[in-house]
């Protein structure tokens, strides 16, 4: 009887271990790794959400930028962290494209679990005012008339702005030279200075168009841009692309903790003040369940793998 009682007790404790874990999470400060240099919209989004989680949990939520290696250094740090939910990754398209572009990675597609989509933003095609093109047709004609003259900036190899430019070039037979940067800040700075000619970037840069510092050509979506309804879309060319930002944790993190993280992050993103913040930044809160976000990541990997193969893109 004593043995039976002990066994029942062990089973009872096992059944209640996961819920108990969730109730005590987080038990210490939480770190969110951003695998990009400081500055830019990525930082703005994650720091806003981190502050809201800080207030909700009554626990410090620290954002740390760990750039380099095409986002692999910061990503690897999270992959190798204790799987207890106290270190998260906040990343974007490069996470899935690196799995196609790089032959050797210190992690696999299954090393991290998608937790919550943070926000999305359609990619807008901007050019420097010195480019003699007011429309997409004129930009294509310019690029074809002067091969090598059109230099497209991006936030890095395999990033959403890079692959969107490659997709546009493939669909229009347009000549371009890709110039990768380590993040949006340096790329946008060189575009504004005229060192490069064009770039796909967030709708938030429409403010620079109003100031006459950039010219907007089109948006890579089916629907027109809310901030500039007169801007043509690239949907009819099959160039549909959004920059996205999401949270991930090590795959071995307890299910209950993953569920709480998804729930708490989703609640923050659903706040009216959060939606207002995102809209002012040209972003949209995109609510997805964990399963929907995981499917989205899988589809992104498949979609961009085709472009990478078709265009013969390699890490430079």
C-alpha positions, 0 to 999 in steps of 0.5 A, a space after each residue: 500500500 505504501 508503494 502504491 501511495 508513493 507512485 500515485 503521489 509521483 504521478 500526481 506531482 508530474 501531472 501538476 508540474 507544467 501548470 505550476 511552472 506556468 503560474 510562477 513564470 517569469 521567475 526572473 528578468 526576461 531577456 529579448 534578443 534582437 539579432 540586428 544592430 540598434 536603432 530602426 523600427 524593429 527596436 521600436 516595436 520590441 521595446 514597446 512590447 517589452 515595456 508593456 510585458 514589464 508592467 504586466 509581469 512586474 518583472 524586468 524585460 530587457 532588450 539586447 541587440 546582438 547583431 552580426 552573422 546575418 542574424 545568426 549570432 543572436 539567433 544562436 544565443 537564444 537557441 543555446 539558452 536554457 529552455 525556460 522562457 527567460 530568453 526570447 528571440 525577436 526576429 524577422 524574415 532572415 530567420 527563415 531565409 538563412 535556413 535556405 541560404 546558408 549551408 551550415 548553421 549552428 541550429 535547425 528549423 526545429 530549434 526554435 518554436 514560433 510564439 507570436 507574430 508581432 506586426 507586419 508591414 507591406 514593403 514600399 519601393 522608394 527611390 532617391 529623387 535623383 533617379 529619373 523615374 516617377 513610375 515603375 515603368 520608367 524605373 524599369 526602363 531606366 534600369 534596362 537602359 543603363 545596366 548596373 546603374 540601379 543599386 538596390 539597398 537592403 537590410 541584409 542578404 536574405 532580408 525581406 527588402 532584398 528578396 522583394 527586390 530580387 522578385 521584382 527584378 525577376 518578374 520585370 527582367 529589370 537589371 539591378 545591383 544588390 547592396 546589402 547593409 547591416 540593418 535598416 538604419 545604415 541602408 536608409 541613411 545611404 539611400 537618403 544620401 544618394 549612395 544607392 538608388 532604391 530600396 524596399 522599406 516600411 510605410 513609415 518612410 512615407 514621411 520622407 516622401 512628403 519632405 521630398 527626400 525620397 520618392 515612392 514608386 509602388 507598394 508590394 501588396 494587393 491592397 493600396 496603402 492606407 497612408 498613400 492610397 494613390 500609390 500603385 500596387 505590385 500585386 498584379 506582377 505577383 510581387 507581394 511581400 511584407 516585412 514581419 516581426 515575431 517572437 520565438 523561444 527554444 523548442 524545449 521550453 515547457 508547453 505551459 510557458 509557451 502558451 502563457 507567452 503567446 497569450 500575454 504577448 497577444 494581449 499586449 498587441 491587442 491593446 488599443 494603444 498598441 495598435 495605435 502605436 503600430 499604425 503610426 509606425 506604418 505597421 499592422 498588428 497581425 493576430 495569429 494563433 501559435 499554429 497559424 504563426 508556425 504555418 506562416 513561417 513554413 510558408 515564408 520559407 517555401 516562398 522565398 526558397 523558390 526566389 533564392 534558387 531562381 535568382 541564384 542568391 548566395 551569401 556574399 
